[in-house]
Amino acid sequence: MLRTLAFKRPSKVLVSSARSKTLRECSGVRGVTSPYTFGRLSKTGSFVPSTSQFASFSTNARPVWEPADYFEQRHVGPTHEETAKMLSALNLSSLDELIDKSVPAAIRSDDPEELKGLDWKGKSESEATEELRRMASKNKVNKSFIGQGYYGTKTPAVIFRNLLENPAWYTAYTPYQAEISQGRMEMLLNFQTVVSDITNMDIANCGLLDEGTSAAEAMNMSHAQNKSKRGKYFVSEDCFDQTVSCVETRAQALGIEIVKGDPLSLSEEDLKEYSGVLVQYPNKNGAVVDYGALGERANKAKAVFTVATDLLACSVLKPPGDFGADIVVGSAQRFGVPLFYGGPHAGFMSTKESLKRLMPGRLIGASIDSQGNRALRMALQTREQYIRREKATSNICTAQSLLANIAAAYAIYHGPDGLSEIARRVHGMAVIVKDALVKSGFTMVQDESFFDTIALKVPAGKSANQLGKDAAAAGLNIRIIDDETIGISVDESSTKADLDTLVKVLSGNSGSIDSDGYVEMDFGALSRTTKFLQHQVFNSHHSETQMMRYLTMLERKDITLRDSMIPLGSCTMKLNAASELMPVSWPEFANMHPFAPLDQAQGYMEMIESLNSWLASLTGFAAVSTQPNSGAAGEYAGLLCIKGYHEANGEGHRNVCLIPTSAHGTNPASAVLAGMKVVGVKNNAAGEVDIDDLRAKAEKHKDNLSAVMITYPSTYGAFEEKNQRPYPNSTR
């Protein structure tokens, strides 16, 4: 979408007939008739097609001071001859005729003024890059000690260059076609192994969005495991706030009651009321709590015990699988994935074997091919939406593969010893900061052990809010819990210089770090004793050369958009230009913490607000949110808006959603998660929505009808004009 909005100069051929207009009026493009043909203007003003996509333009085509690196020339593939050949195969004479026949006149605008706020002229690649540079310069990236599930990390250069910025990895399609996907599936299988090994669980998936939604999925699984007979779910008051919000939102739509409190206070009898219980380990204030007894009680009460955890912490702490967890969820962000102002990041989930058929998301498994060789494939797909539709385990489709691959590569590159060493260093720095601040009059909130996060009461006469401002002025961000309490999280990117500055600022220059840097790490009974990542792949590729060769070996097994087109239709099937992806890794964008003060993120605010405004203009809506981090999440958010609308109008009973049987499988799955009842609408022999059936279903369910959800253009690629007014003689 950013490609369309930031670069593309939409031709009026796409919005109105261009036959009577001049070339410049028709195209809005410097020297081309449309975004899909290339050539030059003759001195008489006629168009001369070029045999090359990189056309030579006459000096009359555009002023010489305008950049020559306009977007269409580099990124719209067909040459004039190729375009003509395709048109001929379709028995069409021009692109105008193609648009006339494929895009209904009723949805085409004759007035570009309707799309206010859009720069129809557009920008060249270099101009757009400079505009993004300007936005990036408005961001102020402080050293973050905020934590709360988002941590500074060091992406190894060999992974950054050969995976994150490599089109052989970032243009790969969902691995439905196993024979062209063995490389990326091996890396995803590595990710699953990382998660299941470190959490010490039986099985893990590789396709969740983030920690908060993973926890919500765990609640769904708990509810399903108990056959929906227990209507309450317990959430620890010490879980991350954003995780609690996600769980509450999901629960409200499904009619599940959320109870928050201290999970250690729950007896076995109490737990029998709940389908499950969710805890954070370590918790949001950093405490490493022993949940072993709670796990035993939950197991006896048949309440599903879910632990939200941190993979790095679990490399040195007793893993959840060792104290009775049924499900483990979290984010793999700190395994080499930049902060990105909150995402995208790879969520994870691992479970006991008995719950595997309730798991959401993608699962990679090993099999045998027709020649008897080991082959990887997507397993247990009968759980997924495109097969089970409204009966699917979740609306999660395929998500965050690139980020999961980065996290897996990070674990491979460092190996078990390297991860444990990073964890030891992070914990040691947290201990040193704690000791220095306690000497300066701060008081620890928790008595328990901690890994990387501490919560402290400020000395009498000091304000946590003021200390936060002082720290920000010194280039540091800390967490403000309340006016008397601060939180500090140390991560892989923290340095001694950072800690020196932090202690001096918070102590008013009265404190300092007095440590030689050698810290004993001992979590007592909660220390990790089980080994992890013993497979050869995690113990072989620790030099840059070895890692580069391993990544290259995997990418050569696959076909991606780097190699050729992939004839599969999908909302994710696109080739993002390098100039679009380059800013993603700029420090001003990559290293911004999502909870940083807004005055430090003004570049992000401008980018998000302008994008929302453009999308609102393009769609005709009053407002747009770009917060959902997948198409399925966007469906879900939209359906919740509809649900809320009816409730606000006193019609909360409206719960029927009409969905064509041709719709993508996430549609009915999302509707169910939004608490709606799905009623299917037939398709005719041509694949179009059966309007008569739509009218009949709408009439039948009119008293409870909440929404009609269609894909436009349809999954068959057609703009179905009848869908616009299924009741042509009515104002409905």
Secondary structure, 3 states (H helix, E strand, C coil): CHHHHHCCCCCHHHCCCCCCCCHHHHHCCCCCCECCECEEECCCCCEEECCCCCCCCCCCCCCCCCCCCCHHHHHCCCCHHHHHHHHHHCCCCCHHHHHHHHCCHHHCCCCHHHCCCCCCCCCCHHHHHHHHHHHHHCECCCEEECCCCCCCCCCCHHHHHHHHCCHHHHCCCCCCCHHHEHHHHHHHHHHHHHHHHHHCCCEECCCECCHHHHHHHHHHHHHHHCCCCCCEEEEECCCCHHHHHHHHHHHHHHCCEEEEECHHHCCHHHHCCEEEEEEEECCCCCEECCCHHHHHHHHHCCCEEEEEEEHHHHCCECCHHHHCCCEEEEECCCCCCCCHHHCCCCEEEEECHHHHHHCCCCCEEEEECCCCCEEEEECCHHHCHHHHHHHCCCCCCCCCHHHHHHHHHHHHHHHHHHHHHHHHHHHHHHHHHHHHHHHCCCEECCCCEECCEEEEECCCCCCHHHHHHHHHHCCEEEEEEECCEEEEECCCCCCHHHHHHHHHHHCCCCCCCCCCCCCCCCCHHHECCCCCCCCHHHHCCCCHHHHHHHHHHHHCCECCCCCCCCCCCCCCCCCCCHHHHHHHHCHHHHCCCCCCCHHHEHHHHHHHHHHHHHHHHHHCCCCCCCCCCCHHHHHHHHHHHHHHHHHHCCCCCCCEEEEECCCCCHHHHHHHHCCCEEEEECECCCCCECHHHHHHHHHHCCCCEEEECCCCCCCCCCCCHHHHCCCCCCCC
